Amino acid sequence: MKNILKLFVVVCALIALLSGCTQWPTEKQSIVDIRPSVSFKAQNDDLLNGRVLLDNLDMGIARDYQEGTAILRILPGPHILIISVNGQKVFEEKIYASEGVHQTFLIH
């Protein structure tokens, strides 16, 4: 019985030793998002409360896409970007968005 126990311990030690010497292959997969993006900064903090309209679609407030905090991903191609505060346009620009390009706009 003692011999069987010793043999069992030796076999377990060998299995542990040998299994530590191999490494299973690993594979890392990721998806790269190369859509264009925009963000905003403003001279006056109140302007960041303006509504962002991209091609007449309401995308939320500019503060949601403040430079250094978050970005607005858009599709490549031409767009019309408007910022309105209390229904009045304070910023309007025709832009062309290219894949992988980020643009920051100053609202003033």
C-alpha positions in Angstrom: 0.0 0.0 0.0 2.9 2.4 0.8 4.5 1.6 -2.5 1.3 2.4 -4.4 0.9 5.7 -2.5 4.5 6.6 -3.3 4.0 5.7 -7.0 0.8 7.8 -7.1 2.6 10.8 -5.7 5.5 10.4 -8.2 3.1 10.1 -11.1 1.1 13.2 -10.0 4.3 15.2 -9.6 5.5 14.2 -13.1 2.1 15.1 -14.6 2.2 18.5 -12.9 5.8 19.1 -14.0 5.2 18.0 -17.6 2.0 20.0 -18.0 3.7 23.2 -16.9 6.2 22.9 -19.7 3.7 23.3 -22.5 1.7 26.3 -23.5 -1.4 26.1 -25.5 -1.4 28.3 -28.6 -3.4 31.5 -28.1 -5.1 33.7 -30.7 -6.2 37.3 -30.2 -8.9 38.7 -32.3 -10.1 42.3 -32.4 -12.2 44.5 -34.7 -10.7 47.8 -35.7 -13.3 50.6 -36.2 -12.0 52.9 -38.9 -15.2 54.9 -39.3 -14.6 58.7 -39.2 -15.3 60.5 -36.0 -16.0 64.1 -34.8 -15.8 65.8 -31.4 -16.3 69.4 -30.3 -14.7 72.0 -28.1 -16.1 75.5 -27.3 -14.8 78.8 -26.2 -18.0 79.2 -24.1 -19.1 76.2 -22.0 -22.8 77.0 -22.7 -22.3 76.3 -26.4 -21.6 72.6 -25.5 -25.3 72.4 -24.5 -26.2 72.9 -28.2 -27.9 70.2 -30.2 -25.8 68.4 -32.8 -27.5 67.8 -36.1 -25.8 65.6 -38.7 -27.6 65.7 -42.0 -30.7 67.0 -40.1 -30.6 64.0 -37.7 -30.5 64.9 -34.0 -27.4 63.2 -32.5 -27.7 64.7 -29.0 -25.9 67.6 -27.3 -22.3 68.6 -28.2 -21.2 68.0 -24.6 -21.8 64.2 -25.2 -19.0 64.4 -27.8 -16.6 66.8 -26.1 -13.0 66.6 -27.1 -11.0 64.3 -24.9 -14.2 62.6 -23.5 -16.1 61.0 -26.3 -16.4 60.9 -30.1 -19.3 60.7 -32.6 -18.7 58.0 -35.1 -20.1 58.8 -38.6 -20.2 57.2 -42.0 -17.6 58.2 -44.6 -18.6 60.8 -47.1 -20.1 64.3 -47.2 -22.2 65.6 -44.4 -23.7 68.8 -43.1 -22.9 69.4 -39.4 -25.1 71.9 -37.5 -25.0 73.0 -33.8 -28.0 74.9 -32.6 -28.6 76.5 -29.2 -32.2 77.3 -28.3 -33.3 76.7 -31.9 -30.7 79.1 -33.3 -27.8 77.9 -35.5 -24.4 78.8 -33.9 -22.3 76.5 -36.1 -22.9 75.1 -39.6 -20.3 73.4 -41.8 -20.2 71.1 -44.8 -17.6 68.4 -44.1 -16.2 65.4 -45.9 -15.4 62.5 -43.6 -12.7 60.0 -44.6 -12.2 56.6 -43.0 -9.9 56.6 -40.0 -9.9 60.4 -39.7 -11.0 62.3 -36.6 -12.0 65.9 -36.7 -12.5 68.3 -33.8 -14.6 71.4 -34.3 -14.5 74.6 -32.4 -17.9 76.0 -31.6 -17.9 79.8 -31.2 
